[in-house]
Amino acid sequence: MPQATTLTEAQMFVPLRDFFTQLGYEVHGEVDGCDMTASKDDELIIVEMKRRLNIQVLIQAAKRQRLTSEVYIAIFRPNYSLSSRKWKDLCFLVRRLELGLITVSFLASHPMVDLVLYPKPYSLEHGRRTARKKKSQLQAEIAGRHGNYNVGGSTGRKLMTAYKENAIHIACCLQKFGPLTPKDLRALGTGQKTLSILYKNYYGWFERIDRGVYQLSAQGEKDLKAFPELVKHYTDQLAAGEGQEDFVKRIKKEESLRARKKAPGNCSVHRADERAAMSRTD
């Protein structure tokens, strides 16, 4: 197949003319600014031809919609995969504009015309229904952020996400109170994803020191310094928390139990104390 750059738009005319003629249309080229028309009875089709899909042909085709609802864009078949994200996105745009799309390829034996998209009304409501899950994910991401730490339009740089903010919140709690269980952390407001974040340990900030008990790692201590605004936000939030006196006392008591359990010559703790400690883990 010849490269699209070596072909001209005029070379598409004959294959397209033959395609529509076989379907019973009367075909004309270059009619009042339109590259090609195909008519049958009261039906009018307009085809705008370009070597590749670009903004210019999209504008031309959109203007032709003032004359008829059946407007097609004809281009040479692209040399990249039609399963690629790029091609799928281009097809979505054409469909969103309620245009039709035709590709023309020149094989060794004969040209081939493929009707990719028919021009038809696009249901915006249907599109929104199918994107409800994506919308919910977007709203959850927005709700999970406490500040605006990203610059819109940025590429090639690390971004702050709700997941990362959640991990920073957990790290701040561990930094302030020392080793905690997921249950304790959730009581401090770290949310339902706490256990998953600790277990996956994506950033390497957490260490499991006992069954269901985690502490902040050296890497976590180091990395927290890169987020001073968020660290201040969460430490201030923890400092302003009401009713934490009893929580802190319980934490200290259970730290003492863990220390006694690990002390040489004291391999067990009182059964009631062990049950109390275990009730805090998930």
Residue frames relative to the residue before (quaternion, step in Angstrom):
aa qw qx qy qz dx dy dz
M 1.0000 0.0000 0.0000 0.0000 0.00 0.00 0.00
P 0.4451 -0.6859 0.4964 0.2914 3.65 -0.77 0.90
Q 0.5483 -0.6033 0.4590 0.3530 3.57 -1.15 0.60
A 0.5917 -0.6012 0.4051 0.3525 3.60 -1.10 0.77
T 0.6270 0.5588 -0.3409 0.4224 3.58 1.13 -0.64
T 0.6856 0.4630 -0.2875 0.4826 3.61 1.19 -0.44
L 0.6441 0.5073 -0.3132 0.4792 3.58 1.29 -0.13
T 0.3009 -0.7363 0.5747 0.1925 3.56 -1.20 0.49
E 0.6460 -0.5329 0.3787 0.3941 3.53 -1.23 0.48
A 0.6129 0.5779 -0.3506 0.4092 3.59 1.03 -0.73
Q 0.6148 0.5655 -0.3492 0.4246 3.59 1.15 -0.59
M 0.5972 0.5575 -0.3666 0.4451 3.61 1.22 -0.28
F 0.5444 0.6806 -0.3968 0.2881 3.58 1.10 -0.65
V 0.6908 0.4924 -0.3045 0.4331 3.61 0.73 -0.99
P 0.6694 0.4730 -0.3271 0.4703 3.67 0.78 -0.83
L 0.6683 0.4890 -0.3071 0.4690 3.60 0.97 -0.80
R 0.6204 0.5361 -0.3372 0.4627 3.59 1.01 -0.81
D 0.6734 0.4896 -0.2985 0.4666 3.59 0.88 -0.94
F 0.6253 0.5560 -0.3327 0.4349 3.60 1.02 -0.83
F 0.7328 0.4074 -0.2400 0.4892 3.60 0.77 -0.98
T 0.5974 0.5574 -0.3668 0.4448 3.61 1.07 -0.60
Q 0.6492 0.5156 -0.3125 0.4638 3.58 1.00 -0.81
L 0.6723 0.4697 -0.2891 0.4937 3.57 1.21 -0.46
G 0.6164 -0.6054 0.3190 0.3896 3.58 1.30 0.17
Y 0.5159 0.6388 -0.4224 0.3838 3.59 1.23 0.31
E 0.3714 -0.6618 0.5954 0.2637 3.51 -1.30 0.44
V 0.1639 -0.8386 0.5190 0.0240 3.55 -0.53 1.24
H 0.0121 -0.7769 0.6294 -0.0112 3.56 -1.10 0.86
G 0.2943 -0.7567 0.5585 0.1698 3.56 -1.10 0.71
E 0.8566 0.0901 -0.0953 0.4990 3.54 -1.20 0.72
V 0.2530 0.7534 -0.5520 0.2523 3.54 0.39 1.33
D 0.8410 -0.1647 0.0804 0.5091 3.57 -0.56 1.21
G 0.7778 -0.3543 0.1687 0.4909 3.58 0.85 0.98
C 0.6026 0.5360 -0.3614 0.4680 3.62 1.25 -0.23
D 0.5158 -0.6596 0.4448 0.3180 3.61 -0.89 0.91
M 0.7971 -0.1046 0.1036 0.5856 3.56 0.94 -0.87
T 0.1106 -0.7667 0.6271 0.0818 3.58 -1.15 0.67
A 0.0863 -0.7522 0.6505 0.0605 3.51 -1.23 0.61
S 0.0011 0.8290 -0.5564 0.0563 3.57 -0.60 1.10
K 0.0521 0.7577 -0.6488 0.0479 3.53 -1.21 0.68
D 0.8024 -0.0608 -0.0349 0.5926 3.56 -0.51 1.25
D 0.7961 -0.2478 0.1915 0.5179 3.62 -0.69 -1.06
E 0.5319 0.6385 -0.4003 0.3862 3.57 1.29 -0.03
L 0.0594 -0.7911 0.6088 0.0020 3.56 -0.98 0.95
I 0.0806 -0.7732 0.6289 0.0099 3.54 -0.86 1.09
I 0.1168 -0.7699 0.6242 0.0627 3.55 -1.02 0.87
V 0.1134 -0.7870 0.6055 0.0332 3.56 -0.94 0.97
E 0.1315 -0.7634 0.6293 0.0630 3.55 -0.88 1.04
M 0.2049 -0.8191 0.5320 0.0631 3.58 -0.71 1.12
K 0.1055 0.7573 -0.6399 0.0775 3.53 -1.05 0.90
R 0.5935 -0.5816 0.4063 0.3800 3.57 -1.15 0.54
R 0.7937 -0.0072 0.0148 0.6081 3.58 1.06 -0.71
L 0.5960 -0.5783 0.4254 0.3597 3.53 -1.28 0.44
N 0.1626 0.7782 -0.5910 0.1363 3.58 -0.73 1.07
I 0.7197 -0.4557 0.3013 0.4286 3.55 -1.31 0.19
Q 0.6038 0.5827 -0.3610 0.4069 3.60 1.05 -0.70
V 0.7140 0.4355 -0.2705 0.4768 3.59 0.83 -0.96
L 0.5932 0.5559 -0.3691 0.4505 3.59 1.12 -0.56
I 0.6498 0.5021 -0.3109 0.4786 3.58 1.00 -0.81
Q 0.6374 0.5295 -0.3263 0.4548 3.57 0.95 -0.90
A 0.6894 0.4857 -0.2863 0.4549 3.56 0.83 -1.00
A 0.6330 0.5333 -0.3329 0.4518 3.60 1.00 -0.80
K 0.6445 0.5105 -0.3212 0.4700 3.58 1.03 -0.73
R 0.6392 0.5332 -0.3279 0.4468 3.59 1.04 -0.73
Q 0.5602 0.6134 -0.3895 0.3979 3.60 1.19 -0.39
R 0.5472 0.5853 -0.4040 0.4413 3.58 1.26 -0.16
L 0.6923 0.4615 -0.2642 0.4878 3.58 1.25 -0.42
T 0.7924 -0.0748 0.0837 0.5996 3.58 1.08 -0.74
S 0.4923 -0.6592 0.4794 0.3055 3.56 -1.18 0.51
E 0.6753 0.4687 -0.2882 0.4912 3.60 1.25 -0.30
V 0.2042 0.7659 -0.5713 0.2131 3.54 0.09 1.36
Y 0.1217 -0.7932 0.5959 0.0295 3.55 -0.88 1.04
I 0.2386 -0.6914 0.6564 0.1850 3.50 -1.34 0.51
A 0.1183 -0.7850 0.6057 0.0530 3.57 -0.85 0.98
I 0.0366 0.7940 -0.6034 0.0642 3.58 -0.82 1.05
F 0.5657 -0.5376 0.4707 0.4117 3.57 -1.26 0.19
R 0.5631 -0.5953 0.4453 0.3609 3.55 -1.03 0.77
P 0.4309 -0.7235 0.4662 0.2711 3.63 -0.68 1.01
N 0.4835 -0.6868 0.4646 0.2805 3.55 -1.16 0.58
Y 0.6066 0.5037 -0.3837 0.4807 3.62 1.24 0.17
S 0.7042 -0.4964 0.3081 0.4034 3.57 -1.26 0.34
L 0.4020 -0.7109 0.5257 0.2381 3.55 -1.00 0.86
S 0.5981 0.5236 -0.3639 0.4855 3.56 1.33 0.12
S 0.4844 0.6924 -0.4196 0.3314 3.58 1.30 -0.08
R 0.6227 -0.5396 0.4172 0.3834 3.55 -1.26 0.45
K 0.6089 0.5702 -0.3512 0.4251 3.57 1.02 -0.77
W 0.6927 0.4673 -0.2819 0.4715 3.59 0.85 -0.97
K 0.6505 0.5188 -0.3203 0.4528 3.58 0.96 -0.83
D 0.6497 0.5083 -0.3182 0.4672 3.58 1.01 -0.76
L 0.6406 0.5156 -0.3235 0.4681 3.59 1.01 -0.79
C 0.6494 0.5079 -0.3130 0.4716 3.58 1.00 -0.82
F 0.6161 0.5388 -0.3479 0.4573 3.58 1.04 -0.72
L 0.6550 0.5159 -0.3148 0.4536 3.58 0.94 -0.88
V 0.6475 0.5085 -0.3162 0.4713 3.58 0.96 -0.86
R 0.6642 0.4990 -0.2956 0.4717 3.58 0.96 -0.91
R 0.6363 0.5379 -0.3220 0.4496 3.58 1.04 -0.86
L 0.6947 0.4466 -0.2613 0.4998 3.58 1.12 -0.69
E 0.4272 -0.7353 0.4296 0.3039 3.58 1.36 0.11
L 0.4352 0.6674 -0.4693 0.3807 3.54 1.06 0.88
G 0.4176 -0.6618 0.5524 0.2872 3.52 -1.35 0.25
L 0.1852 -0.7872 0.5808 0.0930 3.59 -1.22 0.45
I 0.0505 -0.7803 0.6231 -0.0209 3.54 -0.93 1.03
T 0.1401 -0.7619 0.6228 0.1094 3.58 -1.07 0.76
V 0.1757 -0.7634 0.6163 0.0811 3.52 -1.17 0.76
S 0.0041 -0.7895 0.6135 -0.0149 3.58 -0.87 0.96
F 0.2963 -0.7555 0.5627 0.1573 3.54 -1.11 0.73
L 0.1601 -0.7974 0.5801 0.0448 3.53 -0.32 1.32
A 0.6957 -0.4688 0.3308 0.4321 3.57 -1.29 0.20
S 0.7422 0.4134 -0.2233 0.4779 3.58 1.01 -0.83
H 0.8013 -0.1390 0.1455 0.5634 3.59 0.88 -0.92
P 0.5656 -0.5718 0.4524 0.3853 3.61 -1.19 0.37
M 0.1841 -0.7725 0.5983 0.1064 3.58 -1.21 0.59
V 0.1634 -0.7726 0.6097 0.0690 3.56 -0.94 0.98
D 0.0635 -0.7955 0.6026 0.0045 3.59 -0.78 1.07
L 0.2576 -0.7474 0.5951 0.1444 3.55 -0.79 1.07
V 0.2046 -0.8341 0.5070 0.0739 3.57 -0.16 1.35
L 0.8085 0.0202 0.0414 0.5868 3.58 0.89 -1.00
Y 0.3148 -0.7053 0.6016 0.2038 3.54 -1.10 0.78
P 0.4565 -0.6479 0.5137 0.3285 3.62 -1.05 0.58
K 0.2216 0.7679 -0.5741 0.1779 3.57 -0.64 1.07
P 0.6511 -0.5289 0.3561 0.4118 3.62 -1.16 0.47
Y 0.2938 -0.7444 0.5768 0.1637 3.54 -1.05 0.81
S 0.2867 -0.7664 0.5534 0.1555 3.56 -0.78 1.05
L 0.2854 -0.7761 0.5414 0.1518 3.57 -0.32 1.25
E 0.6304 0.5399 -0.3319 0.4484 3.58 1.05 -0.75
H 0.6318 0.5177 -0.3264 0.4757 3.58 1.03 -0.80
G 0.6451 0.5247 -0.3188 0.4548 3.57 0.98 -0.84
R 0.6674 0.4905 -0.3054 0.4698 3.58 0.99 -0.79
R 0.6179 0.5396 -0.3512 0.4513 3.59 1.06 -0.69
T 0.6951 0.4702 -0.2841 0.4637 3.57 0.89 -0.88
A 0.7056 0.4389 -0.2562 0.4938 3.60 1.21 -0.42
R 0.3200 0.7802 -0.4941 0.2116 3.62 1.21 0.26
K 0.6446 0.5210 -0.3287 0.4527 3.58 0.96 -0.83
K 0.6519 0.5095 -0.3092 0.4688 3.56 0.97 -0.88
K 0.6356 0.5243 -0.3272 0.4626 3.58 1.04 -0.79
S 0.6441 0.5204 -0.3201 0.4603 3.59 0.98 -0.86
Q 0.6424 0.5176 -0.3202 0.4656 3.58 1.02 -0.81
L 0.6420 0.5217 -0.3159 0.4646 3.57 1.01 -0.82
Q 0.6748 0.4898 -0.2978 0.4649 3.58 0.91 -0.91
A 0.6361 0.5202 -0.3284 0.4658 3.60 1.06 -0.74
E 0.6302 0.5280 -0.3267 0.4661 3.58 1.05 -0.76
I 0.6514 0.5083 -0.3121 0.4689 3.58 0.98 -0.87
A 0.6802 0.5017 -0.2876 0.4506 3.57 0.91 -0.97
G 0.6853 0.5103 -0.2812 0.4369 3.58 1.12 -0.66
R 0.6280 0.5337 -0.3406 0.4526 3.59 1.25 -0.07
H 0.1601 -0.7771 0.6039 0.0765 3.57 -1.07 0.78
G 0.7827 0.1546 -0.1363 0.5873 3.55 0.50 1.19
N 0.3849 -0.7018 0.5526 0.2322 3.54 -1.34 0.16
Y 0.0442 0.8539 -0.5106 0.0908 3.55 0.06 1.35
N 0.6566 0.4795 -0.3139 0.4904 3.60 1.26 0.01
V 0.3395 -0.7078 0.5815 0.2136 3.56 -1.18 0.65
G 0.4555 -0.7061 0.4715 0.2675 3.59 -0.64 1.12
G 0.7835 0.3041 -0.2461 0.4828 3.57 -1.01 0.88
S 0.4705 0.6913 -0.4417 0.3249 3.60 1.25 -0.03
T 0.0309 -0.7658 0.6420 0.0194 3.54 -1.14 0.72
G 0.8183 0.2769 -0.1923 0.4656 3.54 -1.19 0.57
R 0.6808 0.4107 -0.3147 0.5184 3.59 1.14 0.52
K 0.5844 -0.5983 0.4191 0.3533 3.54 -1.18 0.63
L 0.2221 -0.7871 0.5676 0.0948 3.54 -0.99 0.91
M 0.4371 -0.6511 0.5501 0.2871 3.53 -1.23 0.55
T 0.0759 -0.7933 0.6040 0.0116 3.56 -0.86 1.01
A 0.6589 -0.4888 0.3792 0.4280 3.56 -1.29 0.24
Y 0.6115 0.5545 -0.3438 0.4477 3.60 1.08 -0.75
K 0.6823 0.4827 -0.2877 0.4677 3.57 0.90 -0.93
E 0.6177 0.5323 -0.3414 0.4675 3.59 1.03 -0.75
N 0.6336 0.5332 -0.3218 0.4590 3.57 1.02 -0.85
A 0.6535 0.5066 -0.3042 0.4730 3.58 1.00 -0.88
I 0.6356 0.5162 -0.3249 0.4734 3.61 1.04 -0.76
H 0.6133 0.5423 -0.3387 0.4638 3.60 1.04 -0.79
I 0.6577 0.4983 -0.3044 0.4759 3.58 0.90 -0.93
A 0.6592 0.5164 -0.3092 0.4507 3.58 0.91 -0.91
C 0.6395 0.5228 -0.3260 0.4599 3.59 1.00 -0.77
C 0.6384 0.5215 -0.3220 0.4656 3.58 1.03 -0.78
L 0.6711 0.4847 -0.2942 0.4777 3.58 0.96 -0.86
Q 0.6265 0.5380 -0.3315 0.4563 3.56 1.08 -0.72
K 0.7091 0.4611 -0.2586 0.4665 3.59 0.98 -0.82
F 0.8191 0.2856 -0.1172 0.4835 3.59 0.81 -1.02
G 0.4906 -0.6396 0.4594 0.3732 3.60 1.19 -0.28
P 0.8136 -0.2666 0.1698 0.4880 3.62 -1.25 -0.28
L 0.0202 0.7955 -0.6026 0.0606 3.56 -0.95 0.98
T 0.4370 -0.6441 0.5505 0.3018 3.54 -1.34 0.28
P 0.6616 -0.4839 0.3746 0.4333 3.61 -1.20 0.26
K 0.6252 0.5440 -0.3388 0.4455 3.57 1.04 -0.75
D 0.6475 0.5095 -0.3148 0.4712 3.58 0.99 -0.86
L 0.6618 0.5180 -0.3031 0.4493 3.56 0.94 -0.91
R 0.6448 0.5041 -0.3288 0.4712 3.59 0.96 -0.78
A 0.6160 0.5406 -0.3438 0.4584 3.58 1.10 -0.68
L 0.6759 0.4607 -0.2805 0.5022 3.57 1.24 -0.46
G 0.6281 -0.6070 0.3044 0.3800 3.55 1.30 0.21
T 0.4224 0.7350 -0.4544 0.2735 3.62 1.16 0.38
G 0.5692 -0.6696 0.3502 0.3241 3.61 1.24 0.04
Q 0.7043 -0.5157 0.3278 0.3615 3.51 -1.39 0.27
K 0.6561 0.5187 -0.3213 0.4440 3.61 1.17 -0.38
T 0.3376 0.7950 -0.4609 0.2041 3.58 1.30 0.02
L 0.6927 0.4799 -0.2897 0.4538 3.59 0.73 -1.04
S 0.6513 0.5203 -0.3130 0.4552 3.58 0.96 -0.89
I 0.6595 0.5060 -0.3120 0.4601 3.60 0.93 -0.87
L 0.6562 0.5015 -0.3068 0.4731 3.58 0.98 -0.84
Y 0.6861 0.5006 -0.2888 0.4419 3.57 0.88 -0.96
K 0.7104 0.4441 -0.2638 0.4780 3.60 0.86 -0.94
N 0.0826 -0.8534 0.5110 0.0615 3.57 1.18 -0.66
Y 0.0186 0.8709 -0.4901 0.0335 3.56 0.95 0.97
Y 0.7622 0.3719 -0.1976 0.4916 3.60 0.97 -0.82
G 0.4716 -0.6928 0.4297 0.3361 3.60 1.27 -0.11
W 0.4295 0.7426 -0.4217 0.2937 3.57 1.22 0.46
F 0.7631 0.3784 -0.1763 0.4933 3.61 1.17 -0.44
E 0.1307 -0.7685 0.6222 0.0724 3.54 -1.23 0.65
R 0.3059 -0.7227 0.5827 0.2113 3.58 -0.97 0.82
I 0.1442 -0.8277 0.5405 0.0436 3.58 -0.58 1.15
D 0.7759 0.0539 -0.0321 0.6278 3.56 1.27 -0.27
R 0.6971 -0.4430 0.3287 0.4579 3.56 -1.22 0.11
G 0.8532 -0.0038 -0.0417 0.5198 3.57 -0.53 1.23
V 0.6336 0.4934 -0.3425 0.4877 3.60 1.18 0.42
Y 0.0737 -0.8188 0.5691 -0.0140 3.57 -0.79 1.07
Q 0.1153 -0.7616 0.6324 0.0818 3.51 -1.27 0.55
L 0.5880 -0.5639 0.4461 0.3704 3.56 -1.32 0.28
S 0.3705 -0.7359 0.5256 0.2121 3.59 -0.87 0.96
A 0.6663 -0.4723 0.3831 0.4315 3.55 -1.31 0.16
Q 0.6244 0.5332 -0.3321 0.4641 3.57 1.08 -0.73
G 0.6399 0.5284 -0.3161 0.4598 3.55 1.05 -0.78
E 0.6285 0.5308 -0.3249 0.4666 3.58 0.99 -0.87
K 0.6778 0.5008 -0.2841 0.4572 3.55 0.95 -0.92
D 0.7163 0.4747 -0.2645 0.4377 3.59 0.82 -1.03
L 0.5770 0.6041 -0.3835 0.3937 3.60 1.09 -0.59
K 0.5917 0.5950 -0.3621 0.4058 3.58 1.14 -0.57
A 0.6210 0.5540 -0.3390 0.4389 3.59 1.24 -0.39
F 0.7409 0.3549 -0.2032 0.5327 3.61 1.28 -0.20
P 0.0050 -0.8629 0.5050 0.0162 3.63 0.73 0.96
E 0.6498 0.5260 -0.3366 0.4334 3.62 0.97 -0.78
L 0.6921 0.4604 -0.2850 0.4773 3.58 0.89 -0.89
V 0.6202 0.5350 -0.3473 0.4567 3.58 0.99 -0.77
K 0.6508 0.5024 -0.3143 0.4746 3.59 0.95 -0.83
H 0.6256 0.5459 -0.3383 0.4429 3.58 0.99 -0.86
Y 0.7412 0.4169 -0.2454 0.4654 3.60 0.77 -0.99
T 0.6410 0.5044 -0.3469 0.4630 3.62 0.99 -0.65
D 0.6234 0.5130 -0.3356 0.4853 3.60 1.06 -0.70
Q 0.6354 0.5314 -0.3209 0.4592 3.56 1.03 -0.81
L 0.6686 0.4849 -0.2958 0.4799 3.58 0.99 -0.84
A 0.6499 0.5229 -0.3179 0.4508 3.58 1.00 -0.79
A 0.7050 0.4580 -0.2608 0.4747 3.58 1.10 -0.69
G 0.4573 0.7143 -0.4333 0.3046 3.57 1.29 -0.18
E 0.3338 -0.7467 0.5465 0.1799 3.55 -0.98 0.90
G 0.8182 0.2728 -0.1882 0.4697 3.54 -1.16 0.58
Q 0.4284 0.7223 -0.4554 0.2955 3.60 1.17 0.45
E 0.4676 0.6936 -0.4488 0.3145 3.60 1.22 -0.26
D 0.6809 0.4718 -0.2871 0.4810 3.58 0.88 -0.96
F 0.6159 0.5526 -0.3425 0.4450 3.55 1.05 -0.79
V 0.6722 0.4961 -0.2926 0.4652 3.59 0.89 -0.98
K 0.6320 0.5302 -0.3349 0.4553 3.61 0.97 -0.82
R 0.6623 0.5018 -0.3069 0.4642 3.57 0.96 -0.88
I 0.6272 0.5368 -0.3340 0.4548 3.57 1.02 -0.80
K 0.6705 0.5029 -0.2981 0.4567 3.57 0.88 -0.94
K 0.6371 0.5339 -0.3241 0.4516 3.55 1.02 -0.83
E 0.7143 0.4472 -0.2656 0.4682 3.54 0.89 -0.90
E 0.5567 0.5543 -0.3925 0.4782 3.59 1.19 -0.39
S 0.6440 0.5224 -0.3110 0.4645 3.55 1.02 -0.83
L 0.6314 0.5293 -0.3291 0.4614 3.58 1.04 -0.81
R 0.6604 0.5035 -0.3135 0.4606 3.57 0.95 -0.86
A 0.6401 0.5261 -0.3233 0.4571 3.57 1.03 -0.80
R 0.6487 0.5123 -0.3101 0.4696 3.60 1.00 -0.84
K 0.6391 0.5452 -0.3212 0.4372 3.55 1.04 -0.84
K 0.7412 0.4152 -0.2171 0.4807 3.57 1.02 -0.86
A 0.4903 0.6812 -0.4315 0.3307 3.60 1.25 -0.24
P 0.5625 -0.6059 0.4377 0.3535 3.67 -1.04 0.75
G 0.8126 0.2348 -0.1935 0.4970 3.55 -0.97 0.87
N 0.7252 0.3281 -0.2352 0.5578 3.58 1.25 0.08
C 0.0050 -0.8729 0.4859 -0.0441 3.55 0.52 1.28
S 0.7739 0.2454 -0.1631 0.5605 3.58 1.19 -0.12
V 0.2705 -0.7229 0.6055 0.1941 3.51 -1.25 0.32
H 0.6895 -0.4546 0.3508 0.4415 3.48 -1.29 0.25
R 0.5845 -0.6282 0.3860 0.3387 3.61 -0.88 0.99
A 0.6529 0.5083 -0.3280 0.4558 3.61 0.93 -0.82
D 0.6446 0.5095 -0.3210 0.4711 3.59 1.02 -0.81
E 0.6441 0.5264 -0.3217 0.4524 3.57 1.01 -0.84
R 0.6434 0.5070 -0.3250 0.4725 3.59 0.98 -0.84
A 0.6400 0.5247 -0.3317 0.4528 3.61 0.96 -0.78
A 0.6680 0.4904 -0.3056 0.4689 3.58 0.96 -0.84
M 0.6748 0.5093 -0.2933 0.4464 3.56 0.95 -0.92
S 0.6094 0.5762 -0.3625 0.4065 3.60 1.07 -0.63
R 0.6448 0.5260 -0.3382 0.4396 3.59 1.18 -0.35
T 0.6358 0.5339 -0.3379 0.4433 3.62 1.13 -0.42
D 0.4658 -0.6637 0.5054 0.2951 3.57 -1.28 0.37
